[in-house]
Amino acid sequence: MSGLGYNMSNISNFLLNEMLHTLLLILLICLPACAPTPYEEKAASSVRTIADAIKAFRSQYGYNPISSKTLALTPLGAALPVLLALSNSTSAVELNPKGIHFLDIPPHCLQRGEYIDPWGNPYHAVLAKNGSGATEVGGVLIKDPVAVWSNGRNRKNEAGNGDDICSWKR
């Protein structure tokens, strides 16, 4: 067979080269699907902003931006007047007496008293009891006093699972 100009070394190099090209092609096709979409990036940014606003409120006042009777917020609406320092809200005046504005929401994202994610669903939050350092979402212990999430692309509240975009999964 050596008269035909083939040897095992050339064939092995050719096959290895073809496999590497095929792998590269597969990676190039799949890589964009792994990257977050602009909606996912916006939701992740908003989730962090909401969590940071609630933590800043807790740092300023030493308690949550909701009545002590309400520990779980899902959706977030009950805390919004307090975080936005709305003067026409009794809870905002009582809980945020200094009138500090902790959160900015683009006007198009505030609908029916809720902060709406890019897919049109309200953001969710669970706050630990004052003084506690952990929350629980969907039966999972979160080692953070504030847990905020978006339903994500599938628009289903999966309590931090599935494609939900979560503050504790940064």
C-alpha positions in Angstrom: 0.0 0.0 0.0 2.9 2.4 0.4 3.0 2.7 -3.4 -0.3 4.7 -3.3 1.3 7.4 -1.2 -0.8 6.8 1.9 0.5 6.1 5.3 -1.2 5.9 8.7 0.4 9.1 10.0 -1.1 11.2 7.2 -4.5 9.6 7.6 -4.4 10.1 11.4 -3.4 13.8 10.9 -6.2 14.3 8.4 -8.9 12.7 10.7 -7.7 14.7 13.7 -7.8 17.9 11.7 -11.3 17.1 10.4 -12.5 16.4 14.0 -11.1 19.7 15.3 -12.8 21.6 12.5 -16.1 19.8 13.2 -15.8 20.6 16.9 -15.0 24.3 16.2 -18.1 24.5 13.9 -20.3 23.0 16.6 -19.0 25.5 19.2 -19.5 28.4 16.9 -23.1 27.4 16.2 -23.9 26.7 19.9 -22.1 29.6 21.6 -24.6 32.3 20.7 -27.4 30.2 22.2 -25.5 30.1 25.5 -25.0 33.8 25.7 -27.7 35.8 27.7 -30.2 37.7 25.6 -30.6 41.5 26.1 -33.9 40.8 28.0 -32.0 38.4 30.3 -29.3 40.9 30.9 -31.8 43.6 31.6 -33.7 41.4 34.1 -30.5 40.4 35.8 -29.5 44.0 36.2 -33.0 44.9 37.6 -32.9 42.0 40.0 -29.6 43.2 41.4 -30.8 46.8 41.6 -34.0 45.8 43.5 -32.1 43.6 45.9 -29.5 46.4 46.5 -32.3 49.0 47.1 -33.9 46.7 49.7 -30.6 46.1 51.4 -29.9 49.9 51.4 -33.3 50.5 52.9 -32.6 47.9 55.6 -29.2 49.5 56.3 -30.7 52.9 56.6 -33.6 52.1 58.8 -32.8 48.7 60.3 -36.1 47.1 59.1 -37.7 45.9 55.9 -39.6 48.2 53.5 -42.9 46.5 54.3 -45.0 46.0 57.4 -43.6 43.5 59.9 -46.7 41.4 59.3 -45.7 40.8 55.7 -42.5 38.8 55.3 -42.9 37.4 51.8 -43.4 39.6 48.8 -44.4 38.0 45.7 -44.9 40.1 43.7 -42.8 43.1 44.8 -45.6 45.7 44.7 -46.1 46.2 48.5 -42.6 47.6 48.9 -42.5 49.8 45.9 -44.2 52.9 47.4 -41.7 52.8 50.3 -38.6 52.3 48.1 -39.8 55.0 45.7 -40.6 57.3 48.6 -44.1 58.1 47.3 -45.6 60.8 49.4 -49.2 59.8 48.7 -48.6 56.4 50.3 -49.3 55.9 54.0 -46.9 53.0 54.2 -44.1 55.0 52.5 -44.6 57.9 54.9 -44.6 55.6 57.9 -41.8 53.2 56.9 -39.6 55.7 55.0 -40.0 58.9 57.2 -36.9 60.5 55.7 -38.4 60.2 52.2 -35.2 58.6 50.8 -35.6 57.4 47.2 -34.0 54.0 47.1 -35.1 52.7 43.7 -35.5 54.2 40.2 -37.9 52.5 37.8 -38.2 53.4 34.2 -41.8 54.6 33.7 -42.7 52.0 31.1 -41.7 49.3 33.7 -44.1 50.4 36.3 -47.5 48.9 35.5 -50.5 48.4 37.8 -48.4 49.2 40.8 -45.8 46.5 39.9 -42.2 46.6 38.6 -42.5 44.6 35.4 -39.7 42.5 33.9 -38.8 42.6 30.2 -41.4 39.8 29.5 -44.2 41.7 31.2 -44.3 39.9 34.5 -43.8 41.4 38.0 -40.6 40.9 39.8 -40.8 38.8 43.0 -39.1 39.2 46.3 -38.9 37.4 49.7 -37.4 39.3 52.6 -36.0 37.8 55.8 -37.4 38.8 59.1 -35.7 41.9 60.5 -32.4 40.8 61.9 -32.4 37.5 60.0 -29.7 36.8 57.4 -31.5 34.2 55.3 -34.6 33.7 53.3 -36.4 30.7 51.8 -37.6 30.5 48.2 -39.4 27.4 46.9 -38.1 25.3 49.9 -34.5 26.3 49.2 -32.6 28.2 51.9 -31.0 31.4 50.5 -28.1 32.7 52.6 -29.1 36.3 51.9 -31.7 38.5 53.7 -33.2 39.5 50.3 -34.1 37.2 47.4 -35.4 38.8 44.2 -36.2 37.1 40.9 -37.8 37.4 37.5 -39.9 34.7 35.9 -37.6 34.7 33.0 -38.2 33.9 29.4 -40.8 31.2 29.9 -42.9 33.7 32.0 -43.5 31.1 34.7 -42.8 31.7 38.4 -40.6 28.7 39.2 -39.5 30.1 42.6 -35.9 30.5 41.5 -35.7 27.4 39.4 -35.9 26.8 35.6 -35.1 29.9 33.7 -35.9 32.3 36.5 -33.3 35.1 36.9 -32.3 35.3 40.6 -30.4 37.7 42.8 -28.8 34.8 44.7 -27.5 33.1 41.5 -25.2 36.0 40.4 
